[in-house]
Amino acid sequence: MSKILNFSQHASDDEVQYLTTLLLYHMVESYGGQVQFSMQDVRQIRDNLTKKMVQIQLGDDVRLRIIDRLPELQ
């Protein structure tokens, strides 16, 4: 989970990792209890993470977004 950028001062990296797991669980449950992807999909996602990053926003809601990586972080 080193690709997570935590913009919240209210949560540790461990808490953000836990929330990410809960969000993933929520997403899978919301889409019928199953999400499938191939190893090719995994490779593509990993390649895309060189240009994108995951952002967690904490507030009244927890939001997970994929954003463009800042040029200095590429």
C-alpha positions in Angstrom: 0.0 0.0 0.0 2.9 2.3 -0.4 1.1 4.0 -3.3 -1.5 5.5 -1.1 -1.2 9.2 -0.5 -2.9 10.1 2.8 -4.0 13.8 2.9 -5.6 13.4 6.4 -3.9 14.4 9.6 -6.5 12.4 11.5 -5.4 8.9 10.5 -2.2 6.9 10.5 -1.0 4.9 7.5 -2.2 1.7 9.2 -5.7 3.2 9.6 -5.7 4.3 6.0 -4.7 0.8 4.9 -7.5 -0.6 7.0 -10.0 1.8 5.5 -8.8 0.9 2.0 -9.5 -2.7 2.7 -13.0 -1.8 4.0 -13.7 0.3 0.9 -12.7 -2.6 -1.3 -14.9 -5.0 0.7 -17.8 -2.5 0.4 -17.3 -2.2 -3.4 -17.2 -6.0 -3.9 -20.4 -6.4 -1.9 -22.1 -3.6 -3.8 -21.4 -5.3 -7.1 -22.9 -8.6 -6.3 -20.1 -10.1 -4.1 -17.5 -10.7 -6.8 -15.0 -8.7 -8.7 -12.8 -10.5 -11.2 -9.6 -9.4 -13.0 -6.8 -11.1 -14.8 -3.0 -11.0 -14.3 -2.9 -8.8 -17.4 -5.2 -6.4 -15.6 -2.8 -6.5 -12.6 0.2 -5.7 -14.8 -1.7 -2.8 -16.4 -2.8 -1.4 -13.1 0.8 -1.5 -11.7 2.0 0.2 -14.9 -0.6 2.9 -14.5 0.4 3.6 -10.9 3.6 5.2 -12.3 1.3 7.9 -13.6 -1.6 7.7 -11.2 -1.9 7.5 -7.4 -4.6 6.6 -5.0 -5.9 9.3 -2.7 -7.9 8.7 0.5 -10.0 11.6 1.8 -11.3 11.4 5.3 -14.2 13.4 6.6 -17.8 12.6 7.3 -17.4 10.2 4.3 -14.4 8.2 3.3 -13.5 8.7 -0.4 -11.0 6.8 -2.5 -10.0 8.5 -5.7 -7.5 7.8 -8.4 -5.6 11.0 -9.4 -2.8 12.0 -11.7 0.6 11.7 -10.0 2.4 15.0 -9.5 5.4 15.3 -12.0 7.9 15.4 -9.1 6.6 12.0 -7.8 6.9 10.2 -11.1 
